[in-house]
């Protein structure tokens, strides 16, 4: 039938029903009984509508996943927008739109798309039929009291379900029969056969016992929530209806949606609702009419608002970008201090932008004053959610927790990116959510396994929590370790690509997460030449920084002031160093933490007040000047995963002293410094002394360190990152195209 004529006839039918209904009850009486007495019940109804919409979108997504990598947000949007079209133009326009969107965006053939939609709707019809039939059987035993007319509603639901399944099973045979050819228009018979073939083909390709169980579970859950939601209507209008009877009435009311209806189901819902609430539940006609009008208003507002919003999230046709994928989103756990992980992300963002990519950086929390203030402005970090005021208690912990838990609500922000990079946790978890919801590929970059789940022995010995926010997060994680471990493992294992910070920590990560990973060590900026500086400029004279006089030669230590960095080992080594080089100082820049006072007390206890300089916060230029002028660089952390300070000092031609274990076994090359026996302070001090004793040997060692540092140039790191992002983006696009042509 012509669609316009059909729409006109359905509109006329709906208006006629509405007129007839209004002749049974007066409008003032309806309005008086439709007044809301409990707004909290209405608010809860809206929330539950959203929940069941998400459940049904998830159910449809299970049917779509074998066909194309559709994201949860887009499936939800297509469902809601299609529902809106069905609501305002009830000639199955929304179902046609859903099939068209699937073709336009994901190249899913119309027949396959139709199969998923029919199966999706059949699930709800089957649930209603089974639910009503089961209630009628229970009612016959006399165990419970159910609404009147339940048997008729159950029979109608079973008949409708039989019609759907019968069309699927016998449609082609019926369409080819002589009777059908004589009685049915050729177009109708052809459409009947086509829908039947599509349904059967889709069902054969999609149906498995596991999938059936999951579909049934989601369908039952949605129906139970919707039935309970319907009982809130009576709370809203202050009517006392038994919970079980109200829930039993809802599936019967659903059957009205199977009848041809006018726009907005006008008339249908009023007549059906009055019959169910009046005849089934025994409510007075005015009370039943008022309640169903309020229910109609709430459902209409929900369908219109949610559907209108969803039109913006459906997304257009996926187009291959000229030159390949260009838009990248990089997530990091937070920019609240100047650490190695933060520096890696900054260099990745700036490096990829230099190569022409559109890169946006996101984090749960940002403090530009404490995290590389000279560089962070160039990155232009965005926060996932609005930031809490600085005076808010546990601000950083709250922002990280909220960002992790509320990701499904703002995942739509990443619908236009070609790939996501999640750097460490919880960014990998956030990237996993975004990827699943928005069908975007994601790469995970790990400096280390999740330390809350897999702490090192040094973490257990010294603790790693440096402020109240992290103590709160640690306390929460301890109480939810199983969930955090599951989320951590899943977000890492399901990444399209995993990059790790060098092969030392990479081997640990591969063993921890049981998956392959690509080595992508952190980097440093290595000049073409000019380092090390002449030995005279590093062993004579002095400089003043932050008001502290520094004598040359000096030993440099750059690390966050955290207990597991074990500054105390370097400080104790200075006792032996000062015996042979009484003017040498240990220089330690960086903002103080709660642990800095412990090390300052140790300095005083050992009588090294003139030998150890805590400079406090310094600028990036001042840090580079310290690297250039150092005679020796020391790295006392005994279990460090990588140690960026090591390669940054070697990039300036400065020899290194570290322990012969963990990260420095990779970063300190042959002849570039001294690797001491683990935790042997005397051997550590001996290495420093040897590099101070012989200036010529110091210079030669620095030259070897400078050349070794080229292995860790930032451009190599960006090369690996760029290749990983391009590989996953192109593979994702290829999978989508193959699914479309299958």
N, C-alpha and C positions, 0 to 999 in steps of 0.2 A: 504494500500500500504506500502511496505517496506520503513521505514523512510529514510534510506540512499539513496534509489533510488528517493524518493520524494524530498529530499534535493538537489540531483544532478539535477533533472529535473527543480526545481525552480531556481537553480543557472543558469542553461543554459537559462531558460526563461528570467531571469533578465539581463543576459549579452546580449542576443539577442535584448531585448528592448533598452538597452543602445547603442548598435551598430546602430540600426535603428535611434535612437534619434540623435546620433552624425552625421548622414548623413544629418540631416535637418539644422544643424547649426555648424559653425566652432569652434574648441576648443579655438583659440586665442580670438574670439569674446565673447565666454562664460566667459573666465577668465577676460577680460576687464570689463565686466558688473557685475562680481561677486566681484569686489573690494569694500571694506568697506569704506564708506565716513563718517560714524558717529559711532564711537565705543561705545558711551554712549547708543545708541539704542541696540547694540548687548548685552551690559552688562545688560540692563534692560530686554531684552528677556530671558536671562539666569535666572535672578531672578524670572521672571514670570513663567518660566518652573518649577522652584522649588516650587512655590506657588501652581500651579495647580496639581503638583505631590502630594503635601501634602493634597490638597482638595480631590483628588481621593482616596488616602490612607484612609482618614477619612471616605469617603463614603463606602469603602469596609469594614472598621472596624465596621460600623453600622450593616453590615450583619453578621460579625463574632462574635460580642459580645454575642449573645444568645447561641453560640456554645461553646465558650471558652474565658477565660480572656486574649485575645491577646492585646498587647500594641501597641500604635500608632507608635513608632519607628520601631517595628518589622513588623507591617503591611506595613509601608512605605518601609522598606527594601525589604520585599518579593515582593511588587509591582514593585519596581525599578529593583531588580535583575531578576525577571521574565520578565520584559520588555526588559532587556538586552538580555536574552536568546532568546526571540521571535525576537529580532532585528537581532542577528547574526545567528540564526538557525530557520528561520520562518516556523516551522512545529508544532507550538503551544507548543514548548518545555517549554517555560516559564510558561504557564498555568499548565502543568503537574508538573513542579517544585514547583509552588505555592501550589498545592494540596499535594505534597509530604512533603513539609516543614510544612504544617499545621498538617499533620499526625505525622510527626517525633517529632515535638516540643509540639503540643497540643492534639494529638490523635483525631483530627477531621476526621471522616470517609471520604473517597475519594468522595463518592456521595454527601455528604453535602458540602464539599469544592468546588466541581465542581458547585453545585447550586449557591453558592455565587459568583463564578467567572463569570458564565454565566449571572447572574442577573446584576452584576457589569458592564459587557461589554454591555449588552442590554440597560442599562441606557444611555450610550454615543450614541449608535445607535438611540435610541428613540429621544434623544435631537436633533441629527442632522436631523432626518426625520421631526420632528415637526418644527424645525427652518427653514429648506429649504421650507417646504410646506407653512408656514406662510409668508415667504418672497415672494413666488410666488403669493400668494393671494394678498398681499399688492401691488406687482408690477403690477398686472392686473388692479388695480384701477388707475394706473398712478401716484400715489403719490410719488413714488421713482423710481430711475433707478437702476436696479440690473444687475449683470453679465449675459451675454448670456448663454443659456444652463441651466439656473437654474431649469427649469421645469423638464428636464431630470434627473438632479441630485436628485431632490426631489423624483421623481418616483423611482429611483434606491434605495434611502435610505428607502423608504416605502416598497419596495419589499424585501430588506434585512431584515428589521424588521419583516415583515410578515413571512419570512422564519424561523426566530428564534422562534417567538411565535407559528407559525404553528407546528414546530418540537416539541415544548414543549406541545402543546395541543393535536396534532394528531399523534405524533410520534409513540406511541405504536400501535395505530390502523393501521397506515401505515405499520409498520414493520410486523404486523401479517396478512396483506392482502395477498391474493393469487398472485396479480400482483407483490408485493414487493418480495415475495418468489421466483417468477420466474425470475425477472429482477435483483434483488440486491443480492450481495454475502451475505452469512449467517452472516459473521463477521460484515459487514456493517449494516445489519438490526438489529443485536443484539446491536451494539453500539448505533444506532439511538434510539432504545427503552430504553436502559440504560440511555442515556443522558436525554431523555425526562422525565423518571421517577425521576431522580435526580433533574432536574429543578423543576418539579411540587412539589415534596416533600419538597424541600428547600423553594420554594415560599410559600407553605401553612404554613410552620413553621415560616417563617421570616416576611411575609408580613402583615403589619398593616397599617391603614390609616396614623397614625403619622409617621411611618417609610417611607411610600411612599412620604409624604410631604418633609421630611428631605432629602431623596435621590434625589428628584426632585430639591430641592433648591441647593444642592451641585453640581448636574450635570449642571444646568443652569449657576451657578456661574463659574464653571470651563470652560464651553464652551465660555462664554462671555469673560473671561480673555484670553483664548487661541486665540479667534478671534481678540481681540485687539492686542495681542502679534504678530499676523501675520502681522498686519498693520505696526509694527515697522520694519519689513523686508524692506519695501519700503523706510522708513526713512534712514535705514542703507545704502542702495545703491543709495540714492538720486533720487528716482523716485516719481513723484507726482501722487498719486492714491487717490481718494476720500475715506475717512475713512469708510463710510457705505458700499461702494462697496467692499473694501478690506476685511472688516469683513464678508460680505456675501459670499465671495469666499472661505473662510477657511473651512466651513463645507463640501463644495463640494470636496475640496482637501482631506479631511479626508476619503472619500469613497475609495480612492486608497488603503488604508491599508486593506480593506476587500478583495482585489484581491490577489490571491497567488503571492508571491513575492520572489525574491532571497534574500540572506543575506544582511542585511542593507537596504532592500527595494530598492536595486540598480536597476535602470532602471524604476521601477514602479513610483517612486516619480518624476523622471525627466520627463517622458512622461506625467504623470497626471498633474504635475505642469505646464508644457509648455502649455497643453491644457487649464487649468483653467486660467492661467495668460495671455496666448496669446489669446485664443479663447474667454474666459469669460471677461477678463478685457481689451482686445484690445491692449496689449503691443506687441511691435515688438518681433520677434522670438528670437533674440540675447539677448534682455533685459530680456525677460521672462526666458530664459535658465540660464542666469547669476544669476538672483534673486533666482531661485529655487535651483541652485547648492549651493549658500550661505546658504539658508535655510536648505538644506540637511546636509551641513557641521555642522551647529550650532546644529541641532537636534541630529545628530550622536554623536557629542562630548558630548552633555548633557547626552544622553542615555548611552554611554560607561563609562563616568566618574562616573555618579551617580550610575549606575548599578554595576560597579566594587567595589565602596566603600560599597555599600549595602550588598555585599556578606559577609563582615565582621560583619554585624549587624544582619543577619538573625537568628543566634543562632542554636545550635544543639539540640539534644534530651534532654528534661528535665529529669534529673536523680535524684532520691532520694539519698541524701547524707547519708553516713553511720553515724548512731547516730543522724540523724535529721539535720535540718538547722544549718549551721555553720557560714555563712558570713552575717555580719550585717553592714549597713552604718548608722551612726548617724550624723544628721545635727543639727547645732546650728546657731543662728542668728549672732554670732560674738564673738571673744575673744579679747576684747579691754580694759577690766578692771576686777578687781578681785571681781566679784559679786557672789551672791548665785546661780543664774542660770548657770553660767560658772562652778562653783564648782560641781554642780550636774552632768553636762555632763562629766566632767573630771572623776568623780568617776564611772559613768556608763561605760565609755570606759575602764578604767583600771579594774573595777570589772568583766566585761564580758570577758575581755581578760584572767584574772586569771582563769576563768572557761573553757577556751579552745576555745573560739569563735574568729573568725577572724573579728576584728572590725576596721573599718576605720572611722575617724571623719573628717567632712567637715564643712567649714564655709565661708561666703562671705569675711570676713576680720579677720586678726589675728595680734596681737601685743604682742609678747612674753614678751617684757619688762614690759608691764603694766598688764598682766593677769596671775596671779599665776606663776611668772617666775621660781619658784622652782619645779613646777609640769607640766607645759605645754609641756616641752620637752619630757616627757614620753608619752604624748598623740599622738605626731606627727600629728598635725592637718594639713590637706590639704585644700587648697582653691579651690572653684569651678572653678574660673577663675584666670588667671594671675593677680598679684597684681599691682596696680598703684604705681608709685614712691611716696615716703613719702612727697615730696614737692607739690604733685598735690592738687589743691584746692578741698575741700569737698571730700577728698579721701574715707573715710569710707562710706559716704552717696552714692557716685557714685558706689562703689563696691557692696553695698547692693542692690541698684536699678538694676544694670546690672545683678547681679546674679538672681534676681527675674524675670526679664523680658526675659532673654536669656536662661532660663532653657531648652526649647525644643532643643536647639542646642548642649547641652552637656549631655543630659539625657542618651545617650548610655554608659556613663562611669559606670552606675549602672546596666547594663544588667546581671551581674553575681551574684548579691547579693540575699540572701534569704528573707531579710526584711529590711525596712528602718524605722528609728526612727527620726521624726522631732520634735525638741525641740523648742517650742514657734514660733512666727512669726518673719521673713517670712519663717522660716524653714519648718513649716507645709505646707505652700503653695508650696514650692520647692519640698517637699516630695510628695505632691499630684500630681504635674506634673510628677515627675519621676515614680510614681506608675502607672499613667494612660498611660504614653508613653512606659514603659518597662514591663508592667504586673507584677509588684512586689508589695506585700502587704506592708502597712505602718502603723506605730503606731505614734500617736501624744502624746507628753508629754507637758503639760501646767503648768507653774507656776502661770499663771494669764490669764484673757481674754486679748485680744489685747488692750493695753492702748491707742493707737491712736484712736480706735473706741469706746472703753468703758472706758473712764477715771474715776478714783475715785474722790470723792469730794476733797480729799487732793491734787490730781493732779491739779484740777481746781484752788484750793486756792494758791498753792505754785509754780506750774509748775514743770515739771520733766526734762525738756531739759537742759542738762549740757554743751553742746558744739555746735559749729556752724553746724556740720554735722547733728545732731539730729534736730536742728531747721529747717534745709532745708528739711529733711524728713517729719517733722511735717507739714510744709507749703504745701508740695506736697500732703500729705494725706488729708489735710483739703479740698483741691480742687478736690480730687477724692474719697471722703468719701464713696459714694455709691458703687463704684467698689471695694474699699478696704474692705468694710464691706461684700460684696458678696463673694469675694475671701476668706476672713477670715472664714466666716461661712461655705462655701462649703468645704474648706480643712479640717475643724474640723469635720463637720458632716459626711463626707464620709470616714473618717479614719476607718481602720479595727478595731482599738482599741484606746480608749482615756484614758490616764493616767493623774492624777492630783496630785498636790503637797499637799495632805492632805485634810481632809473632810471639813474644813472651806472654803477654796477657791474652793474646789471641788463642794460644793453646789451652789456657785455662778456661776461656769462654767456650771454646768448641767442646771441651769435655763437660762443662757445666750444663750447657743447653743442648748438647747432642745434635749439633748441626754444623754445616760448613760455614766458613767465614773468610772474608778477604782482608788481608793485612793492609791497613791504611794508617801508618804511623803519623803522629803529630809532626809538625814541621818547624822550621826556623827560616829567617830571612838571611841568606848567605850572599855577601857582596862578591863581586867579581874578583877583587883583590884588596890589599891594604891591611890584612890582618894575618897574624897578630901585630899589634903595634910594636914599634921598636922596644927592645927590652929596657932601655934606659927610661922610657916614659912610663913603664909599669913598675919599676923598682926604685924610683927616686922621686922626691917631691911629695906633694900632698894636695888635698882638695877638701873643701868644706861643703857639706850637704845637710840641709835642714838644721843648720847651726852646729853640726858636729864636725870637728876636725878629723880628717882621715889621713893617716900616713901611708905612704907606699914603701914597700910592697904590702898589699893587704890580701886577705883571703875572703872570698865572697860566698855568702849563703843566701839563696833566694827561694823561699817556700812560704806557704801559708803557715801561720803560727798555730799549728794543730799538734796535739800530743803525739800522734803517730808519726810525725815527721822527725822526731827524736833529735831536736837541736841540742839536747844535753850531751849527746855523743860527740858532736863537733866541739862543743864548749870544753868538755873534758880533754879532748885531744889538744886543745890550745895550751893546756898546762905544759905538755911535753914540747910543743912547738916553741913556746916562749923561752924554754931553757936554752935553745940554740939561736933563736931569732927574737930577742927581747922586745924589739920595736914593732913586730908584726901584729896587726889587728885582724879580728874576725868581724866583718861588716855584715849586718843583718837588716835589710830594709823590709818594709811591709807594715800594714796596720796591725795594731795590737789586738789580741784576743784575750779571752779569760785565762789562757794558759801562758801568756807572755810573762806575767809576773812571776810564775814558777821558775822560768829560765833566768830571769833577772836576779832572783834570789840565789840561784845556783852560781851565777857569775860573781856575786858578792861573796858568797861562801868560799869560793875558790881563789878569791883575791885577784880577779881578772877584770876589775872595773875599767881599767885603762885599755884592756886587750880586746874587749867585746863592745861593739857599737850597735845599739838598736836604733835605727834611723827613723822609724815610723813611716807613714805613707809618703811615697815619692811619685813623680811623674814618669811617664813612659820614657821620655828623653833622658831623665836622670838615671833610670834603670839601665838603659843602653850604655850610658857613660860609665856606670859602675862595671858593667860587663867588660867593656873595652879596656878599662884600666886595671883590672884584677890580675894578680900574679897567679893565683890558684882559685879554682872554683870547687867547693865541697858540697856533697849531697849526702847527708847523713841518714835519710829515711831508709830503713832496712828492708821494707817490703813494698816499695813503690812499683806501681804497674808500668810506668814508663819514665816519667821524670823529664819534663820539658826544659827545666832549668839547665840540665846537662847539655842538651844540644844547642840551646840558646847561647850558653857560654862558649861552646866550641865554635859556634858561628863567628865569634869574635877572636878566635885563636887562643883561647884560655884553656890550659890543661885542667883535667878533672880528677878529683879523688872521691871515690864512692865505694860501696860494698860490692863484693863479688857475688851478688845474688839479685834476683828480681830484675826490674827494668834496666838498670845500668849494665847488665851483662849484654844487652843488645845495643844500647846507645853509646857506651864507651868502647870505642874500637881499639884494636891493637896499637900500642904506642901512643895513645892519645891522653894517657893519664895513668892513674894507679887504682886498681881494684883491690881493696883490703880484705883480709879474712873477715867474714861476717862477725860484727860486734866486737872485734879485737881493736880497742881504742889505740893501743900502742902501734899496731901495724898501720892504722889509719893516720896517726900522727907522723909515722916514719915516711909515709907517702907524701905528705905535705912538706916535710923537711927536705926530702930529696929534690922536690921541685923548686924549693926556695934556695937550696944550697948552690946549685949550678945554674946560673942565669942562661948560659948557652943551651944547656939541655932543656931548660924551660922553654926557650924560644923554639927549638926544634920540635919539641912535643906539641907546642901550640900550633905550629905549622901543620903537623899531621892531623891535629884536631880540627883545624879549619877545613882541610880537604875532606875529612871524614864527614863533617857536617853537611856536605853537599848531598849525601844520601838522603837527608831529611829535609830537603828544600820544600817550602810550602807548595810550590807548583806541582811537585810530584803528588802531594796529598790531594790537591784539587783535581789533578788528572784522574786519580782513582775514584774520587767522589763523583766527578762528572760522568765517568764511564758507567758507574753503577746506576746513577739516576737515569741516564739515557737508556741503558739496557732494560731496566724494569718498566720504564714508560713505554718503550717500543714493544716489549713483550706483552704488556697489558693491552695495547692497541691491537696487536696481532691476534691475541686470544679473542677479543671482541669481534674482530672481522671474521675469524674462522668459525666462531659460534653462529654468526649471522648467515654464513654461507652453507652451514651444515644442513 
